[in-house]
Amino acid sequence: MQMRIHRGAMVVAAVAALVGFPLFSGLALAADKHLGEALEHAKEAVAHGKAGHADAIVQHAEEALKHAGAAGKNPHVDEGIKHLKEAVEHGKAGHADVATQHAEGAVTHLSEVK
């Protein structure tokens, strides 16, 4: 009787592992994809900022914000989001230089996510 219980528990644990592992690894892959997209758009915002294109900073920083928000909770992601919001605000005001500095801050923090 006790052997059946152990065997049943082992089967349940094995099935849970086989079903659960792909689910959680898929979530991690999605977060990594969003983080990569956020980082790429933040870099694009920096490149356009260095060329003085405040409107393009706003466009890329807003796109980066969407992806960073979906990347999961992390102190560096949170700081990156703060910088991206500042980049959008200053970009809309036409302050390409300040917006670029904030976009660079976002790149720095998003690059630090492990």
QUIRAQUI-V381616 format. One record per residue. RES is the residue in one small letter. PSI is psi as a letter, one per 20 degrees, with the letter a starting at -180 (* if undefined). D_CENTER is the distance of its C-alpha to the mean C-alpha in whole Angstrom. Layout:
res=RES psi=PSI d_center=D_CENTER
res=RES psi=PSI d_center=D_CENTER
This chain:
res=m psi=g d_center=50
res=q psi=h d_center=48
res=m psi=h d_center=47
res=r psi=h d_center=46
res=i psi=g d_center=44
res=h psi=g d_center=42
res=r psi=g d_center=42
res=g psi=g d_center=40
res=a psi=h d_center=38
res=m psi=g d_center=37
res=v psi=g d_center=37
res=v psi=g d_center=34
res=a psi=g d_center=32
res=a psi=g d_center=32
res=v psi=g d_center=31
res=a psi=g d_center=28
res=a psi=g d_center=27
res=l psi=h d_center=27
res=v psi=g d_center=25
res=g psi=g d_center=23
res=f psi=g d_center=22
res=p psi=h d_center=20
res=l psi=g d_center=19
res=f psi=h d_center=17
res=s psi=h d_center=16
res=g psi=h d_center=15
res=l psi=h d_center=12
res=a psi=h d_center=11
res=l psi=h d_center=11
res=a psi=g d_center=9
res=a psi=g d_center=6
res=d psi=h d_center=7
res=k psi=g d_center=8
res=h psi=h d_center=5
res=l psi=g d_center=3
res=g psi=g d_center=7
res=e psi=g d_center=7
res=a psi=g d_center=6
res=l psi=g d_center=7
res=e psi=g d_center=10
res=h psi=h d_center=11
res=a psi=h d_center=11
res=k psi=h d_center=13
res=e psi=h d_center=15
res=a psi=g d_center=15
res=v psi=g d_center=17
res=a psi=g d_center=19
res=h psi=h d_center=21
res=g psi=h d_center=21
res=k psi=h d_center=23
res=a psi=i d_center=25
res=g psi=j d_center=26
res=h psi=n d_center=24
res=a psi=h d_center=23
res=d psi=h d_center=22
res=a psi=h d_center=20
res=i psi=g d_center=18
res=v psi=g d_center=17
res=q psi=g d_center=17
res=h psi=h d_center=14
res=a psi=h d_center=12
res=e psi=h d_center=13
res=e psi=g d_center=11
res=a psi=h d_center=8
res=l psi=g d_center=8
res=k psi=g d_center=8
res=h psi=h d_center=5
res=a psi=h d_center=3
res=g psi=h d_center=6
res=a psi=i d_center=6
res=a psi=i d_center=3
res=g psi=r d_center=6
res=k psi=p d_center=9
res=n psi=q d_center=9
res=p psi=h d_center=11
res=h psi=h d_center=9
res=v psi=g d_center=6
res=d psi=g d_center=9
res=e psi=h d_center=11
res=g psi=g d_center=9
res=i psi=g d_center=9
res=k psi=g d_center=13
res=h psi=h d_center=13
res=l psi=h d_center=12
res=k psi=g d_center=14
res=e psi=h d_center=17
res=a psi=g d_center=16
res=v psi=g d_center=17
res=e psi=g d_center=20
res=h psi=h d_center=22
res=g psi=g d_center=21
res=k psi=h d_center=23
res=a psi=i d_center=25
res=g psi=j d_center=26
res=h psi=m d_center=25
res=a psi=h d_center=23
res=d psi=g d_center=24
res=v psi=h d_center=22
res=a psi=h d_center=19
res=t psi=g d_center=19
res=q psi=g d_center=19
res=h psi=h d_center=16
res=a psi=h d_center=14
res=e psi=h d_center=15
res=g psi=h d_center=14
res=a psi=g d_center=11
res=v psi=g d_center=11
res=t psi=g d_center=13
res=h psi=g d_center=10
res=l psi=h d_center=7
res=s psi=h d_center=10
res=e psi=i d_center=11
res=v psi=p d_center=9
res=k psi=* d_center=11
